Amino acid sequence: MTPRSNPTRTMPRAEERHAPAEVEAEIRRRAYELYERRGRVGGHDLDDWLQAEAEVLERKFEAAGA
């Protein structure tokens, strides 16, 4: 059955259509915010990235489930 002939099929929500590059850019921005909040002290780049990734993905999953 094609998508056109299936009337119950819906388009993905906007939250589900984010390109990986957009999500990565959002994680990058958030990681930089965390770096700045710490006073731009180096050596925590992986920690910042993992925290930012968790926060961004959690928001995306919550929005998709809402």
Backbone as CSV, one residue per row, in Angstrom:
resi,resn,N_x,N_y,N_z,CA_x,CA_y,CA_z,C_x,C_y,C_z
1,MET,0.842,-1.174,0.000,0.000,0.000,0.000,0.888,1.240,0.000
2,THR,0.629,2.164,-0.848,1.439,3.375,-0.929,0.971,4.368,0.111
3,PRO,1.844,5.282,0.524,1.451,6.288,1.507,0.228,7.091,1.068
4,ARG,0.106,7.327,-0.200,-1.009,8.118,-0.706,-2.345,7.384,-0.540
5,SER,-2.327,6.055,-0.667,-3.563,5.294,-0.569,-3.909,4.895,0.862
6,ASN,-3.067,5.212,1.801,-3.311,4.891,3.196,-3.769,6.147,3.927
7,PRO,-5.061,6.340,4.120,-5.549,7.579,4.725,-5.175,7.751,6.187
8,THR,-4.790,6.697,6.885,-4.434,6.828,8.299,-2.990,7.246,8.497
9,ARG,-2.206,7.209,7.458,-0.794,7.608,7.575,-0.718,9.123,7.682
10,THR,0.105,9.596,8.602,0.295,11.032,8.778,1.742,11.384,8.540
11,MET,1.988,12.623,8.268,3.355,13.112,8.089,4.032,13.153,9.453
12,PRO,5.338,12.921,9.491,6.052,13.027,10.765,5.938,14.442,11.320
13,ARG,5.907,14.517,12.625,5.882,15.834,13.261,7.204,16.547,13.030
14,ALA,7.194,17.852,13.201,8.398,18.653,12.965,9.557,18.167,13.831
15,GLU,9.265,17.752,15.073,10.327,17.301,15.969,11.017,16.061,15.418
16,GLU,10.295,15.248,14.673,10.858,14.006,14.163,11.610,14.203,12.851
17,ARG,11.502,15.362,12.260,12.109,15.591,10.957,13.429,16.350,11.036
18,HIS,13.951,16.584,12.219,15.207,17.310,12.349,16.339,16.518,11.704
19,ALA,17.078,17.187,10.891,18.235,16.556,10.262,19.328,16.365,11.308
20,PRO,20.115,15.306,11.170,21.203,15.086,12.128,22.130,16.293,12.259
21,ALA,22.374,17.015,11.178,23.256,18.187,11.241,22.641,19.280,12.118
22,GLU,21.325,19.421,12.084,20.657,20.420,12.919,20.770,20.044,14.389
23,VAL,20.582,18.774,14.687,20.681,18.301,16.069,22.110,18.473,16.564
24,GLU,23.079,18.133,15.733,24.481,18.292,16.125,24.821,19.759,16.383
25,ALA,24.302,20.644,15.575,24.553,22.076,15.772,23.947,22.544,17.092
26,GLU,22.779,22.038,17.429,22.138,22.402,18.689,22.956,21.886,19.877
27,ILE,23.468,20.668,19.752,24.318,20.104,20.809,25.587,20.933,20.940
28,ARG,26.173,21.300,19.814,27.401,22.106,19.830,27.175,23.436,20.538
29,ARG,26.053,24.090,20.234,25.745,25.379,20.885,25.575,25.205,22.387
30,ARG,24.866,24.154,22.772,24.635,23.926,24.198,25.941,23.588,24.907
31,ALA,26.795,22.791,24.293,28.089,22.456,24.900,28.927,23.715,25.095
32,TYR,28.862,24.623,24.138,29.615,25.875,24.273,29.044,26.726,25.403
33,GLU,27.725,26.716,25.566,27.113,27.438,26.690,27.607,26.884,28.019
34,LEU,27.710,25.575,28.112,28.202,24.955,29.346,29.655,25.348,29.602
35,TYR,30.456,25.363,28.556,31.851,25.789,28.651,31.943,27.228,29.151
36,GLU,31.128,28.091,28.591,31.139,29.492,29.019,30.669,29.640,30.460
37,ARG,29.668,28.894,30.847,29.134,28.972,32.207,30.199,28.587,33.226
38,ARG,31.077,27.675,32.865,32.142,27.252,33.754,33.300,28.237,33.769
39,GLY,33.200,29.319,33.047,34.264,30.312,33.016,35.304,30.035,31.956
40,ARG,34.927,29.302,30.933,35.811,28.970,29.810,37.068,28.213,30.241
41,VAL,36.897,27.383,31.255,37.995,26.545,31.719,38.026,25.303,30.837
42,GLY,39.181,25.045,30.242,39.321,23.915,29.341,39.424,22.588,30.066
43,GLY,39.441,21.520,29.278,39.629,20.200,29.832,38.349,19.449,30.137
44,HIS,37.211,20.055,29.857,35.926,19.417,30.140,35.091,19.280,28.870
45,ASP,35.747,19.297,27.726,35.006,19.294,26.464,34.131,18.055,26.295
46,LEU,34.619,16.895,26.654,33.812,15.687,26.520,32.630,15.717,27.487
47,ASP,32.889,16.157,28.721,31.794,16.271,29.696,30.720,17.226,29.198
48,ASP,31.156,18.374,28.670,30.200,19.358,28.149,29.400,18.780,26.992
49,TRP,30.081,18.082,26.094,29.400,17.516,24.923,28.366,16.471,25.363
50,LEU,28.761,15.577,26.255,27.842,14.521,26.682,26.645,15.091,27.431
51,GLN,26.864,16.098,28.255,25.748,16.722,28.965,24.824,17.425,27.977
52,ALA,25.406,18.169,27.046,24.614,18.874,26.041,23.824,17.886,25.198
53,GLU,24.461,16.800,24.803,23.790,15.784,23.991,22.601,15.206,24.749
54,ALA,22.797,14.884,26.027,21.713,14.323,26.830,20.553,15.302,26.946
55,GLU,20.860,16.571,27.186,19.811,17.586,27.334,19.034,17.776,26.035
56,VAL,19.740,17.908,24.941,19.091,18.153,23.648,18.235,16.954,23.237
57,LEU,18.787,15.762,23.351,18.030,14.573,22.948,16.830,14.331,23.859
58,GLU,16.983,14.616,25.136,15.851,14.478,26.056,14.715,15.411,25.651
59,ARG,15.055,16.659,25.326,14.026,17.610,24.867,13.354,17.121,23.593
60,LYS,14.136,16.579,22.674,13.579,16.088,21.410,12.627,14.925,21.655
61,PHE,13.016,13.980,22.536,12.152,12.835,22.814,10.889,13.264,23.546
62,GLU,11.022,14.204,24.485,9.843,14.692,25.197,8.886,15.389,24.234
63,ALA,9.425,16.190,23.329,8.584,16.901,22.365,7.903,15.918,21.419
64,ALA,8.595,14.862,21.046,8.016,13.875,20.134,6.907,13.080,20.810
65,GLY,7.022,12.906,22.115,6.013,12.142,22.847,4.838,12.978,23.302
66,ALA,4.968,14.284,23.213,3.899,15.175,23.707,2.746,15.261,22.751
